[in-house]
Amino acid sequence: MIKFKEGNLRVPKWNRRVFMVAGGTTAYRKYFPEYKLEELVMMGVKQMLEDNDLKMSPAEVRGLVNYCVYGEFADHFQDQLLCEAKVHDYLGFDPLYNVGVKTGGATGGTAILTGAMAVASGYANVCMVAGWERMDEVDTRTGNFYISTAACKDFETRLARIYSAYYAPMANRFSEVFNVSELTRAKIAVKNRGYACSSPYAQQPGKHTVEEVLAGPMSAYPLRFLECCAMSVGSACALLCDEETAYKLSDNPVELFICGGSHTLRVADRRNMDIPLLPNEKPGMYDQLLKDTPRWPGFESFLAARFAAYMTYRMAGIKDPLEELDLVELHDAFTISDLQTYGDIGLRPYGQEADYIESGDAFYGGKCPSNLSGGLLGTMHAVGATGIFQAVECLWQLQGKYDKFHGDPKIWGKWGKTKPADWQSLQIPEKSKQALWVSHAGVGSHVTVGVVRKAW
């Protein structure tokens, strides 16, 4: 049984405040043969520098950058080791130091955490964080195999060569233990893919029905195809800086808080432990649940997500996430991973996760809507970019710029699309103050939880 000691639970503190002021992204596709990877990254950086209402010219902003962090899940896909060095060169940032980050599906979130630590420590005043994935240089079967190796090859990898097969037993176990209907998972797919219809960046938007999701072909029982994300190509980036620089660059910066957690790749070998309680939870509230279920986190929960939320909420001073957060962007690589996370980050108590969907709280106009970007199911999972893309969506929402970056017909046209006649704005209310995103790796091996808060 895992036991924490006092030092293990020390809440991280920045030596100085960290802010995010701008972001950029490409559209996401299955194939992007017309652009080199370096060009895709540059397109995201160009949007970040030119279109975020910064108070300095792109050249002046570039002149402030003194550190870069790059995220990429797998060198295998483009057959290029040290890809961060090549991208850094093409962006013209040599000889500034850069570092490449790889933590599976959490790579984007870890890249932002790494950049934030550089700013918080004083190593950098301005850090550019960029991430990407180039999954279109191998066939789909090979790509699925590459992704499946982000599991323990001594155990889990031998059981499957596709990642949905790792999440399928979690879905079965979760449904059995908490009596959750497959209808709830289907509603998640309908919601997130539907919101992607409002995004010019989305790879697989769709106005589906619950019946259509459940009638779809099976990927790995009980997960249907529409419950699974696709492989993507694209890039995203964000600009982090210290407090003084933040207000020189922007009239509406957001303050950043972010922490991480980890856990074993061996899902069937997760050791039992006490549940680390979030600020809104009371001692003893899970006594009955722990009597009814043989162990925690088991197959039902993600310790890494709970630990990251435990730290981030205390770092940011959040007491009740459902009441204090105005938007969440969660890692819905599969409908079940989305559903499991509601309990891990305290949107609902463990065992009541389905109520977050069934109550309407998770929908646009609800108490704390989730994945208005379209999420991974509807918009993208270019793995190294994902956690950065989610953070940028949170930034733009708090800045009141959803319509600017999603509703402009020119952006739709730039990516070869036509803005839908029935396009819907998903801008959250102006009074909104805080947003959260979860960047999640593998079967829960690495997770970061980030919070951005209005600072104007």
Secondary structure, 3 states (H helix, E strand, C coil): CECCCHHHHCCCCCCCCEEEEEEEECCCECCCCCCCHHHHHHHHHHHHHHCCCCCCCHHHHHCCCCEEEEEECCHHHHCCCCHHHHHHHHHCCCCCCEEEECCHHHHHHHHHHHHHHHHHHCCCCEEEEEEEEECCCCCHHHHHHHHHCCCCCCCHHHHCCCCHHHHHHHHHHHHHHHCCCHHHHHHHHHHHHHHHHHCCCCCCCCCCCHHHHHHCCEEECCEEHHHECCCCEEEEEEEEEEHHHHHHHCCCCEEEEEEEEECCCCHHHCCCECCCCCCCCCCCCCHHHHHHCCCCCCCCCCHHHHHHHHHHHHHHCCCCHHHHCCEEECCCCEHHHHHHHHHHCCCCCCCCCHHHHHCCCCCCCCCCCECCCCHHHHCCCCHHHHHHHHHHHHHHHHCCCHHHHHCCHHHHHHCCCCCCCCCCCCCCCCCCCEEEEEEECCCCCEEEEEEEEECC
